[in-house]
């Protein structure tokens, strides 16, 4: 199962990450997986506020 997690960054853009996790994954776990992916990349700092992220499931 795949999830998409959009994280707003300091440059005003939203960076979207695909996270592979089970259907019953906790939103906080999905958020931190995407945040750590972003943090390891070359992009400007993303918001670490859970409330600012958008999380949704892909597919059926």
VENFEN-V89353 format. One record per helix or strand of 2 or more residues. SS is the DSSP state (helix for helix, strand for strand). FROM is the first residue (numbers start at 0). TO is the last residue. Records with the same first field share a line. If there is no record, write none. Layout:
BEGIN
SS=FROM-TO  FROM-TO
END
This chain:
BEGIN
strand=1-8  13-19  53-56
helix=26-39  49-51
END
